[in-house]
Amino acid sequence: MLPIVIFIFISSIDVSYGASSCYSCNPCGTTWNPAAAQVIQTSTINDYCRKTVTGTLVVKDSVSTCNPVNVLNNGVYCCRTDLCNTGTRCSLKMSSILYLLFYSLWKIYSYYYYI
């Protein structure tokens, strides 16, 4: 069990510093169409890709600082991997952490209830 936990933990570590390319469009539309957007290069390695949603207006760009905000599905979404500002889905790293959490809870549950 310990080797599995260590493997998942190591695979969930993000060693990237920032995005080097992001989608850019203004307005982008409410449904995602990559053909309607440009791929832009970020200015520095520490930049963020950003997606801003205000009602039905969606804007995607690259910024040097980003403060995520989410109020009733309106707000600012920030990410730091290449071309990550396509939507609001979980990243692979987040899914690894969630998998580790659920696996740990399942092991604790089975330890206490199936002994």
Long-range contacts (C-beta under 8 A, 24 or more apart in sequence): 1-107, 4-103, 5-100, 5-103, 5-104, 8-96, 8-99, 8-100, 8-103, 9-100, 11-96, 12-93, 12-96, 12-97, 12-100, 13-93, 14-80, 14-81, 14-93, 16-80, 16-81, 17-45, 17-46, 17-80, 18-42, 18-44, 18-45, 18-46, 18-47, 18-48, 18-80, 19-47, 19-48, 19-49, 19-62, 19-79, 19-80, 19-81, 19-82, 19-83, 19-84, 20-45, 20-82, 21-82, 21-83, 22-47, 22-49, 22-50, 22-60, 22-61, 22-62, 22-82, 22-83, 22-84, 22-85, 23-49, 23-60, 23-83, 23-85, 23-86, 24-60, 24-61, 24-62, 25-58, 25-59, 25-60, 26-59, 26-60, 26-61, 27-57, 27-58, 27-59, 28-58, 28-59, 28-60, 29-58, 30-56, 30-58, 32-86, 32-87, 34-86, 39-83, 48-78, 48-79, 48-80, 49-78, 49-79, 49-80, 49-81, 49-83, 49-84, 49-85, 50-76, 50-77, 50-78, 50-85, 51-76, 51-77, 51-85, 51-87, 51-88, 52-76, 52-77, 53-77, 60-85, 61-85
